[in-house]
Structures are given as structure tokens and as C-alpha cells.
Amino acid sequence: MKEETAAATPRQGTGNRAYGMRPWLLGIVCSLSAVLLLNQHAKSYVICSKSREIYTVDPDYPRVECIQIRGPDIVATGNYSEVVWFSNYLNGMSTIIPSWALERIQHLGRKVIQLEEGSVVLPGLTDTHAHVIENGYMRQLPLMGSKSVDEVIDRIKAYIQSHPDAGKSSTRWIEGMGWDQTKWVGAKFPTAADLDKDPLLKRRFISLSRVDGHARWVSSAVLGLMPDLPEKVEGGNIVRDDAGNPTGIFVDNAMSLIPIPPWTHDQMSSFFDVTMKEALSYGLTSIHDADTKPAHVEFFREMADAGKLPNRLYLMGNVASDEYWGDKIPRLINYGKHSRLNLRGVKLFADGALGSWGAALLKPYSDNPETSGLMLSGPEHLKKLVEQFWKDGWQTNIHCIGDRANHVILNIFEDILENKGGNVSTWRPRIEHAQIFSPDDLKRIGRLGVIASVQPTHATSDMWYAQIRLGPERIKGAYAYQTLLQASPQGVLPLGSDFPIEGVNPLLGFYAAVSRLSVDGTSPHGPGGWFPEQRLTREQALKGMTLDPAYASFAENTLGSLTPGKKADFVILDKNIMTVPVDEILSAKVKATVVDGEVVYGKL
């Protein structure tokens, strides 16, 4: 990007006296000196685009030519003459301000950065539902995209062979994440016996999380650590063979039975670094961490205290307990050295996931009529918990995928909002995923003003099997993003990825939201997209990644748009994703990611 200096060239002279200066002129000089002092203590620069490729997501000024940053804040937006006003002002003052004064104030000029042709400035992007530590964990043994059990086994063997500590110790746990049996021939769950077939893996402790995090596949060695498994698990499932023996698959609440060693501080630090580097490289300036365990909360507090949070984190606390635990986690508002850490919400789980037949449905699965999925907690227990969190002032964010789960939670929210004095604007309850609704509940979530926090890439990942699971009628109420947005009285639909279940790159979600296509341009309904009436416009999708997440985290007055007075969080892309053909969106690259006015990735 080209740079220039917005300052007048001072007129040369020798006078250094203020004697006889007119009062009005003295006032001007004093004012300019005050600005000088301000700029000495805060870095100031301006970014300009001659073609106005600065998208603010500010409804009053949606596109501007220039934006001025001072310190961590946005101080002005508008056209060149409005924002770079001081340079023009000085050009006209050189005949009446003495040269000594101009010499004093000449460095008031701000660095002006001209955006290169084709590039675009956007507000910093937010992922409204993600898992920061877990993403780094998944990177150690990624199983995403594996096409068979054999490929998973090959990846495990390659991992062992490339990690000497794993190869030397047969007692070291091998953990990975990302397998998805729906992508395999037969679409059947794998088994512990599959792992035992390979001599390198036999007798090793292996635990592999499914792509959605709602099922684990373990080895026979791990099963040997659990000799007395219960017959049934409330809100979970131990998959068994015809003889009643566990196969090695544990679904939802049953996963808590697996004695996986907790992560060490060094492991969490490594996982955190991996995720942050990746997130910043994709322009993510804020992340909502869904399901933050107490150990993770303390780790993030430590990072915040040390000033080591490179972007903003909004945590949804979770404690593995059936009892109320709102008093077991800290409440954090703009916490830490850079005020980038917040924890004012909690995460609860109503049901499981669609891919593992765990999403709770009102009627049985179309492809598995023996089950209607799993409610991880009973409705009455959930009601009691949610009411207590509301009374104690916690924003309540609840994982709901199936139409039964969404129905139960809407009943609870409705009772609080309409019968117990709840205020939706101050509480801002969220349904995380908001994936499958009955027709009536699609209307009800809007009437109540409950925030639907959705992940567009889930739609394009699930579209190849979702109708098989749900049938031709029920699918019409699934992944209905445009319907949810139009129903929202606040006009908000915050978007996320659920990484590491989906990719970290927010452009994957942007592309999925506006196209309803897979990355290769296909869908079950052809090149026009899967249920194309549910596509979002590009403006809606951008707002869903900027201002809507800010609203969903009580930060709409400081984040989410390029508006004077808000934080200087923004991203520069080398392509304008608001105008390029849809099939070019994913080729856009981040040139710079900026948080609090400071470049944290790339360069201006």
C-alpha cells in the first residue's frame, strides 16, 4: 500500500516570536499545539480508498473513502477532505501563521495509507461459535477428510512414527479428532477392533473424537480401563454389538466415562498458539469460545493478565456438573492488560449432534426409526438451571440442534420472558446452532427475540445427508438462515464456524452463507445452491460476522463496525468479497489484521 504524508510543507522563515500575535491567531496555535500533544501520545494514521472500498457496516455511512485511527480507536470516517482535513487546513494557513509555529506543528501530519486497487477494508471479523484450545488440539492428529477406517489408521501410524515420544511409550495416549463415518462407504460407526487389527496400534491407548465432538472412538486398551460400564447413560449412548459388548464408540454424555488424561499447561499453551496464529492470518479479531472449561478460563485469564491475547475472546463458561455452577466461574468484563477478555455468559447443552443421531427430534429419525436422538438433560432440570442462570445475570447460550431440543429450550425462554419478567434486550439468550425447527418454532424464536447463533458451513457440510436423516418435510425447517434473520426483531443472525469442526477461515462461512454450495461449487440441488431461498446477501453475511456478533456479546457500542468511537479492529483483504464472483470469494487473502489499531498479522 502506498504511503503519503498529510502535512503542509512549512513556509521557511526566521521569526521565532509570538509578540504582537492576534488573540484569534494565538487561539489557533494553542489548539494546534493541543492536537500535537494528543498525537504525540497516540499513534495516528489514515487509510484511504479512492474507490471507497472501505465497508463500515455502519448503516449511516456504509462505505467511505477514508478512516482515521488514533491509538486503539477509530476517530473519523468519511471522504478524503473530511478525514485528512488538517493538511488542507494548513495549506490555507501558511500566510497567516508564522513559520516558527508551522515548524512546531508540521509533524501533526498523519501517515495516509492508500489502499491498493482491488483491496478492501472490512470491520474485524468475528467467529461467534468456536473452540480455541480444541482447535489446536485437533491439529496434533487431524483426521478431517479421512475417507475410510484404513485412512484413519494410516494417519495414526504416521503420527506415531513422526513423534518419538509416542513411538517409544506404549502407555502414552494417542488422541486425534475429525473422523466422520458419514463420508465412508457404508456410513457405519468404526470399532475398537478396527484399531486392533494393526500391530502398531494394538494395546495402545487411543481416543479419537468425531468431527462434531459428540462421539469418541477408543481402542480396546482404553476399554480395558473401564471394566464396569453402566448399561445405560442418561443423555448418552455406549454403542454395543449384538452380544451386548461395547464396540468402542461413546456418544455424548457417555464420553465422560473415558479416563482421558487432562491437558497440561504446556499443551494448552501450544494449542492456543496454533489457533491464534491461524485465526489472525484469516482476519479474526474476535472469537466467541463456546464451552470454556474452568481450566481454560484460568489459562485465558493468565494470557490476558500478561497481555498475550492477540485478539478478543468472549467466553461461554461451562462446568461439568448437573448442579448449578454459576458461582463456580468468574465474571469477567473487559478484563486483562488490553481489556480483551470477557466472560459473562454460560454454555449449556440440550442435545447431541445430527451426524451421530444424537440431535433430539420430535419424531424418529427417517434413516434410523429406532431413535429420536438424545436430550442430554431432562426438560425440568434444564428449566431449573436456566432460570437460576438468568436470575444471577448470566447470558444463557444453549446448544440445540434437533427440533425437540429447540422446542424445549424455547418453552423455557418463553416462560422466563413472558411470565417471569425477563428482558430479552438485557439478557440476550442465545441458541447455539439453531439447526432444526418445527414451522411454529421458526416463528416463535423470532417473536421472543432469542438470538440464533448459526454456522453456515454446517449447512454445506451436512447437506449431503441431512435430508436422509430428516426426510423431505422436516428438512424445510433446517438451516433456515434467511427465515431466522427475517424473524429476528433485532435483525441479527450472528455467524460462526464451530471450528475445529469446520475450518477456521471465516470466508468459508461467508461463502457458504451466500452460496449454499460446497467449496467445489456443488450441492444436492445443483449449482444454484441447497435451498437457495435461505441464502444470505453479502451485506447480511458481513453483518453476521461483525455487528451481529458484537450485539450477541453486548459489545455493539464498541465493536462490529467502522464507526468513530469504536475500537480500531479491521481487516484488509486483497480482493473485494462484496463484489467479486462467488467462486472467487475463497481465493481472497488477508493482507493485514488489526486489533486496537495495531497490526497483529501482515502489514499495512
C-alpha positions in Angstrom: 0.0 0.0 0.0 1.3 3.4 -0.9 2.0 6.0 1.8 2.0 9.7 1.8 2.2 12.4 4.5 -0.8 14.6 5.2 1.0 17.7 6.4 1.7 21.1 4.9 5.3 22.0 3.9 6.1 24.8 6.3 6.9 28.2 4.9 10.6 28.9 5.7 11.4 31.9 7.9 13.4 33.1 10.9 10.8 34.6 13.2 10.5 32.8 16.5 8.5 35.4 18.4 4.8 35.5 19.4 4.9 39.2 20.3 2.0 41.1 18.8 0.2 37.9 17.8 -3.5 38.5 17.5 -5.7 36.7 20.1 -7.6 34.6 17.5 -4.3 33.5 15.9 -2.9 32.6 19.3 -6.0 30.5 19.9 -5.4 28.6 16.6 -1.8 27.9 17.5 -2.8 26.8 21.0 -5.4 24.5 19.6 -3.0 23.1 17.1 -0.5 22.6 19.9 -3.1 20.6 21.9 -3.6 18.4 18.9 0.1 18.0 18.7 0.3 16.8 22.3 -2.5 14.3 21.7 -0.9 12.9 18.6 2.5 12.6 20.4 0.9 10.2 22.8 -1.2 8.1 20.4 -0.2 6.7 17.0 -2.4 8.2 14.3 -2.8 7.1 10.7 -5.4 7.2 7.9 -6.4 4.5 5.4 -8.0 5.7 2.2 -9.5 4.0 -0.8 -10.2 6.2 -3.9 -12.9 3.8 -5.0 -14.5 3.8 -1.5 -13.7 0.1 -0.8 -14.0 0.6 2.9 -17.1 -1.2 4.1 -18.0 0.1 7.6 -21.2 -1.9 8.4 -22.4 1.4 9.8 -25.9 1.9 8.4 -25.5 5.7 8.2 -22.2 5.5 6.2 -21.9 2.0 4.8 -19.0 2.8 2.5 -16.4 5.6 3.0 -13.2 6.8 1.3 -11.1 7.2 4.4 -10.9 6.0 8.0 -8.7 7.6 10.7 -7.1 5.6 13.5 -5.7 7.2 16.7 -4.3 4.7 19.2 -6.8 1.9 19.7 -9.8 3.8 18.4 -11.5 4.9 15.2 -11.7 8.7 15.3 -13.1 9.6 11.9 -14.6 8.2 8.7 -15.7 10.0 5.6 -14.2 11.3 2.4 -10.6 12.5 2.0 -11.3 16.1 2.6 -13.2 15.4 5.8 -10.8 12.9 7.3 -7.5 14.4 6.2 -8.7 17.9 7.0 -5.7 19.1 8.8 -3.4 19.0 5.8 -5.8 21.1 3.7 -6.3 23.4 6.6 -2.6 24.1 6.9 -2.2 24.8 3.2 -4.5 27.7 3.6 -3.0 29.0 6.9 0.6 29.4 5.8 0.3 33.1 5.0 -1.1 34.0 8.5 0.7 31.5 10.8 4.4 32.4 11.5 6.9 29.9 10.2 8.1 29.0 13.7 4.6 27.8 14.5 4.3 25.8 11.3 7.6 24.2 12.1 6.3 23.2 15.6 3.1 21.7 14.2 4.3 20.2 10.9 4.6 16.7 12.3 1.0 16.8 13.2 0.6 15.3 9.7 -0.7 11.8 9.8 0.5 8.9 7.7 -2.0 8.3 5.0 -2.1 4.8 3.5 -3.7 4.4 0.1 -5.4 1.1 -0.4 -4.2 -0.8 -3.4 -6.6 -1.3 -6.3 -8.9 -4.3 -5.7 -8.3 -4.5 -2.0 -11.0 -3.9 0.6 -11.2 -2.9 4.3 -13.8 -4.6 6.5 -14.5 -4.5 10.2 -12.6 -7.1 12.1 -14.3 -10.5 11.6 -15.8 -12.4 14.5 -16.4 -16.2 14.8 -19.5 -16.4 17.1 -19.1 -20.1 18.0 -15.7 -21.8 18.1 -13.4 -23.8 20.3 -10.0 -22.2 20.7 -8.0 -24.8 22.7 -9.7 -27.7 21.0 -8.7 -26.4 17.6 -5.1 -26.6 18.5 -5.6 -30.0 20.0 -7.1 -31.3 16.7 -4.1 -30.1 14.8 -1.8 -32.6 16.5 -3.5 -35.5 14.8 -6.1 -34.2 12.3 -8.5 -36.8 10.9 -10.6 -34.4 8.9 -11.2 -35.6 5.3 -10.3 -39.2 6.0 -12.2 -41.4 3.6 -12.1 -44.7 5.4 -11.1 -46.5 8.6 -7.9 -47.6 6.9 -7.0 -44.0 6.2 -7.6 -43.1 9.8 -5.3 -46.0 10.8 -2.6 -44.8 8.3 -2.7 -41.3 9.8 -2.3 -42.6 13.4 0.7 -44.7 12.3 2.3 -41.7 10.6 1.7 -39.7 13.7 3.4 -42.3 15.9 6.3 -42.7 13.6 6.9 -38.9 13.4 6.7 -38.4 17.2 9.5 -40.3 19.0 7.8 -39.9 22.4 4.7 -41.7 21.1 6.7 -44.4 19.4 8.8 -45.3 22.5 5.9 -45.3 25.0 3.1 -47.8 24.6 1.3 -46.1 27.6 1.2 -42.6 26.1 -2.3 -41.7 24.9 -2.8 -41.1 21.2 -5.5 -38.5 20.6 -7.0 -37.2 17.4 -10.1 -35.5 16.0 -12.1 -35.2 12.8 -13.3 -38.6 11.6 -16.8 -38.7 10.1 -18.3 -42.0 9.3 -21.0 -40.4 7.1 -18.2 -39.8 4.5 -17.2 -43.5 4.4 -18.7 -46.4 2.4 -21.5 -47.9 4.5 -21.6 -44.9 6.8 -21.2 -47.2 9.9 -19.5 -46.3 13.1 -16.0 -47.8 13.4 -15.0 -50.1 16.3 -12.1 -50.8 18.7 -11.5 -54.0 16.8 -10.7 -51.9 13.7 -7.8 -50.3 15.6 -6.6 -53.6 17.0 -6.0 -55.1 13.5 -2.8 -53.1 13.1 0.1 -54.5 15.2 1.5 -51.0 15.8 -1.8 -49.8 17.3 -2.8 -52.9 19.2 -2.6 -52.4 23.0 -2.2 -48.7 22.7 -4.4 -46.1 24.4 -6.2 -44.4 21.5 -9.1 -41.9 21.8 -10.4 -40.3 18.6 -13.1 -37.6 18.7 -15.7 -37.5 15.9 -15.7 -34.4 13.7 -18.5 -32.8 15.7 -17.1 -33.6 19.1 -20.2 -35.6 20.1 -18.7 -39.1 19.9 -15.4 -40.8 20.7 -13.8 -43.9 19.2 -11.5 -45.7 21.5 -9.2 -48.7 21.4 -9.6 -52.0 23.2 -6.8 -50.9 25.6 -8.9 -48.0 26.7 -12.0 -50.2 27.0 -9.8 -52.3 29.3 -9.6 -49.3 31.7 -13.4 -49.3 32.0 -14.4 -52.8 33.1 -17.6 -51.9 34.8 -19.5 -49.8 32.3 -23.2 -49.0 33.1 -25.9 -50.5 30.9 -27.3 -47.0 30.1 -26.1 -43.5 30.3 -28.6 -40.6 30.6 -28.1 -38.3 27.7 -25.6 -40.6 26.1 -25.0 -43.9 24.5 -22.5 -46.7 24.7 -22.7 -48.4 21.3 -22.8 -52.2 21.7 -22.6 -55.2 19.4 -25.3 -57.9 19.1 -23.8 -59.7 22.1 -24.0 -56.5 24.3 -20.3 -55.8 24.3 -19.1 -52.1 23.9 -17.8 -51.6 20.4 -15.6 -48.6 21.3 -18.0 -45.8 20.4 -19.2 -43.5 23.1 -21.8 -40.8 22.3 -22.4 -37.5 24.1 -22.7 -37.9 27.9 -21.2 -41.4 27.7 -17.9 -39.8 26.6 -17.4 -38.7 30.2 -16.7 -42.3 31.2 -13.4 -42.4 29.2 -10.5 -41.7 31.5 -8.6 -39.3 29.2 -5.7 -37.5 31.0 -6.3 -33.8 31.4 -4.2 -31.4 29.2 -1.1 -29.9 30.8 -0.5 -26.1 30.8 2.2 -26.6 28.2 -0.2 -28.4 26.0 -2.9 -25.7 26.3 -0.3 -23.1 25.6 0.8 -24.9 22.4 -2.8 -25.4 21.3 -3.6 -21.8 22.0 -0.7 -20.5 20.0 -1.6 -22.7 17.0 -5.1 -21.4 16.9 -4.3 -17.7 17.4 -1.8 -17.7 14.6 -4.3 -19.3 12.3 -7.1 -17.1 13.4 -5.2 -13.8 12.9 -4.0 -15.0 9.5 -7.7 -15.2 8.4 -8.7 -11.8 9.8 -10.5 -12.9 13.0 -10.2 -10.1 15.6 -12.8 -11.6 18.0 -13.7 -15.2 18.9 -16.6 -16.5 21.0 -15.3 -19.5 22.7 -18.2 -21.9 23.3 -17.9 -24.3 26.2 -15.0 -22.8 28.2 -14.0 -25.2 31.0 -12.7 -23.8 34.3 -9.1 -24.8 33.5 -9.4 -23.0 30.2 -10.8 -19.9 31.9 -7.8 -19.7 34.2 -5.5 -20.2 31.2 -7.1 -17.3 29.3 -7.0 -15.1 32.4 -3.3 -15.7 32.6 -2.8 -14.8 29.0 -4.9 -11.7 29.5 -3.0 -10.6 32.6 0.2 -10.9 30.7 -1.1 -9.0 27.6 -0.8 -12.1 25.5 -4.3 -12.2 24.0 -3.7 -11.1 20.4 -7.4 -10.7 19.7 -10.6 -10.6 21.7 -12.1 -13.6 23.4 -15.8 -13.8 24.6 -16.1 -16.9 26.7 -19.1 -19.1 27.4 -18.3 -20.8 30.7 -19.1 -24.4 31.3 -18.6 -26.7 34.4 -19.2 -30.4 34.1 -21.8 -30.6 36.8 -25.5 -31.5 37.0 -25.9 -28.9 39.7 -26.0 -25.1 39.4 -22.5 -23.8 38.9 -22.9 -20.1 38.2 -20.9 -19.4 41.3 -18.0 -21.6 40.3 -16.7 -19.4 37.5 -15.6 -15.7 37.5 -17.4 -12.9 35.8 -15.0 -11.0 33.5 -15.8 -7.7 31.8 -13.1 -6.2 29.5 -10.5 -8.0 31.6 -6.8 -8.0 31.3 -3.9 -5.8 30.3 -5.6 -4.9 27.0 -9.3 -5.4 28.1 -9.8 -8.1 25.6 -11.2 -10.9 27.7 -14.9 -11.2 28.6 -16.9 -13.9 30.4 -20.5 -13.0 31.1 -22.3 -16.0 29.6 -22.6 -19.7 30.2 -22.9 -22.7 27.8 -25.4 -25.5 28.3 -26.2 -28.5 26.2 -29.7 -29.6 25.3 -28.9 -32.4 22.8 -26.3 -34.1 20.7 -25.4 -33.9 17.0 -27.1 -34.9 13.8 -24.2 -36.9 12.4 -24.2 -39.3 15.4 -28.0 -39.5 15.5 -27.8 -37.6 18.8 -29.8 -34.5 17.9 -33.1 -34.7 19.8 -36.0 -34.8 17.3 -39.8 -34.6 17.9 -40.2 -37.7 15.8 -37.9 -40.6 15.0 -35.0 -40.3 12.5 -36.0 -41.1 8.9 -33.0 -43.3 8.4 -33.0 -44.8 12.0 -36.6 -45.0 13.2 -35.5 -46.8 16.4 -34.2 -43.5 17.9 -35.3 -39.9 18.1 -31.9 -38.7 19.4 -30.8 -37.7 22.9 -31.7 -34.9 25.3 -28.6 -34.6 27.4 -30.6 -33.2 30.3 -34.3 -33.5 31.1 -36.6 -30.5 30.4 -37.4 -29.9 34.0 -33.7 -30.0 35.0 -32.8 -27.6 32.2 -35.6 -25.3 33.2 -34.3 -25.1 36.7 -30.8 -24.4 35.6 -31.7 -21.8 33.0 -33.9 -19.9 35.5 -31.1 -19.8 38.0 -28.5 -18.5 35.5 -31.0 -15.8 34.4 -31.7 -14.7 37.9 -27.9 -14.4 38.6 -27.4 -12.3 35.5 -25.7 -14.8 33.2 -26.3 -14.7 29.5 -27.5 -18.2 28.7 -26.3 -19.9 25.5 -27.7 -23.3 24.8 -26.6 -25.9 22.2 -29.7 -27.0 20.4 -29.7 -28.9 17.1 -32.8 -31.1 16.8 -36.3 -29.7 16.6 -37.2 -31.2 20.0 -34.2 -29.6 21.7 -35.1 -26.2 20.2 -38.7 -26.7 21.2 -37.9 -27.5 24.8 -35.5 -24.5 25.2 -37.9 -22.1 23.5 -40.5 -23.2 26.1 -38.1 -22.3 28.9 -37.1 -19.0 27.4 -40.7 -18.1 26.6 -41.7 -18.7 30.3 -38.9 -16.5 31.6 -39.5 -13.7 29.1 -43.3 -13.7 29.2 -44.2 -14.9 32.6 -41.3 -14.1 34.9 -40.2 -10.6 33.9 -37.2 -11.5 31.7 -35.9 -8.7 29.4 -34.6 -10.1 26.2 -32.5 -6.9 25.5 -30.6 -7.2 28.8 -30.4 -11.0 28.9 -29.8 -11.7 25.2 -30.3 -15.5 25.4 -28.8 -17.4 22.5 -29.5 -20.8 20.9 -26.2 -22.2 19.6 -26.6 -23.9 16.2 -30.4 -23.3 16.0 -30.3 -26.0 13.3 -33.7 -27.7 13.0 -37.1 -26.2 13.9 -40.7 -27.0 13.5 -42.6 -24.4 11.4 -44.2 -22.9 14.6 -40.9 -22.7 16.4 -39.3 -20.9 13.5 -41.8 -18.1 14.1 -41.6 -18.3 17.9 -37.8 -17.8 18.1 -38.3 -14.5 16.3 -41.3 -13.4 18.3 -39.3 -14.0 21.5 -36.2 -12.2 20.2 -34.0 -15.1 21.1 -30.7 -14.9 19.2 -30.0 -17.7 16.7 -26.2 -18.3 16.6 -25.6 -20.3 13.4 -22.8 -21.9 11.4 -23.3 -21.7 7.6 -20.6 -24.3 6.9 -22.6 -26.8 8.9 -25.3 -26.5 6.3 -23.0 -27.2 3.4 -21.2 -30.0 5.2 -24.5 -31.7 6.3 -26.5 -31.1 3.1 -25.4 -34.4 1.6 -27.0 -36.5 4.3 -29.3 -34.1 6.3 -32.4 -35.0 4.3 -31.7 -38.7 4.6 -31.7 -38.2 8.4 -34.8 -35.9 8.5 -37.0 -36.6 5.5 -38.4 -34.2 2.8 -40.7 -32.2 5.1 -38.7 -31.8 8.3 -35.7 -30.6 6.3 -37.6 -27.5 5.3 -37.2 -26.2 8.8 -33.4 -26.9 8.9 -30.5 -24.5 8.4 -33.2 -21.8 7.5 -30.9 -18.8 7.9 -32.8 -16.3 5.8 -36.0 -17.2 7.6 -34.3 -16.9 11.0 -32.9 -13.5 10.1 -36.2 -12.1 8.8 -37.9 -13.3 12.0 -35.4 -11.6 14.3 -36.8 -8.4 15.8 -33.3 -7.1 16.3 -32.4 -8.1 12.7 -29.4 -10.1 13.9 -28.0 -13.5 12.9 -24.5 -14.0 14.3 -22.4 -16.4 12.2 -19.7 -18.7 13.3 -17.9 -21.9 12.3 -17.7 -24.2 15.3 -14.0 -24.7 14.5 -12.3 -27.2 14.6 -15.4 -29.0 13.4 -15.3 -26.7 10.4 -12.4 -24.6 9.1 -11.1 -21.5 10.9 -11.2 -19.3 7.8 -14.3 -17.1 8.1 -14.5 -16.8 4.3 -15.6 -20.4 4.3 -18.7 -19.4 6.3 -19.2 -16.2 4.2 -19.1 -18.3 1.0 -21.4 -20.9 2.4 -23.9 -18.3 3.7 -24.2 -16.5 0.3 -24.0 -19.5 -2.0 -25.3 -22.6 -0.1 -22.7 -24.5 -2.1 -19.7 -26.7 -1.2 -16.3 -25.4 -1.9 -16.3 -27.2 -5.3 -19.4 -25.3 -6.3 -21.8 -28.3 -6.0 -24.9 -29.0 -3.9 -27.7 -31.7 -3.8 -29.9 -29.1 -5.6 -27.4 -28.1 -8.2 -25.2 -25.0 -8.8 -27.9 -22.7 -7.6 -27.3 -23.9 -4.0 -29.0 -26.0 -1.5 -32.4 -24.5 -0.6 -31.3 -21.2 -2.3 -34.1 -19.2 -0.8 -32.2 -19.5 2.5 -29.1 -17.8 1.1 -28.0 -14.6 2.8 -27.0 -11.5 0.8 -23.3 -10.5 1.1 -24.3 -7.5 3.2 -26.3 -9.7 5.6 -23.4 -12.2 5.8 -20.8 -9.4 6.5 -23.1 -8.0 9.3 -23.4 -11.5 10.6 -19.7 -11.7 11.1 -19.2 -8.2 12.5 -22.0 -6.2 14.1 -24.3 -9.1 14.9 -21.7 -10.9 16.9 -21.0 -7.7 18.7 -24.7 -7.4 19.7 -24.7 -11.1 20.8 -21.8 -10.3 23.1 -23.1 -6.9 24.5 -20.4 -5.0 22.5 -22.3 -3.3 19.8 -21.3 0.1 21.1 -17.6 -0.6 20.9 -17.1 -3.3 18.2 -18.6 -4.6 15.0 -18.5 -1.6 12.7 -16.0 1.0 11.5 -17.7 3.9 13.3 -16.0 6.8 15.1 -15.7 6.0 18.8 -15.4 2.2 18.3 -12.3 0.1 18.6 -9.9 0.0 15.6 -10.4 -3.6 14.7 -10.3 -4.3 11.0 -9.0 -6.5 8.2 -7.7 -5.7 4.8 -8.3 -8.3 2.0 -6.6 -8.4 -1.4 -10.0 -9.0 -3.1 -13.3 -7.3 -2.5 -15.5 -10.2 -1.4 -18.5 -7.9 -1.6 -18.3 -7.7 -5.4 -16.2 -10.5 -6.9 -17.9 -13.5 -8.4 -19.0 -16.0 -5.8 -16.4 -18.6 -7.0 -13.6 -16.1 -6.3 -14.5 -15.4 -2.6 -12.4 -18.2 -1.2 -9.3 -17.1 -3.1 -9.2 -13.8 -1.2 -6.2 -13.4 1.1 -5.7 -11.3 4.2 -3.1 -8.6 3.8 -3.4 -7.2 7.3 -5.3 -7.9 10.6 -5.5 -5.0 13.0 -6.6 -5.1 16.7 -6.8 -1.9 18.7 -5.1 0.0 15.9 -2.0 -2.3 16.0 -1.1 -4.7 13.2 -1.2 -8.3 14.5 -0.8 -10.0 11.2 0.6 -8.9 7.8 1.3 -5.3 7.2 -0.5 -2.0 6.2 
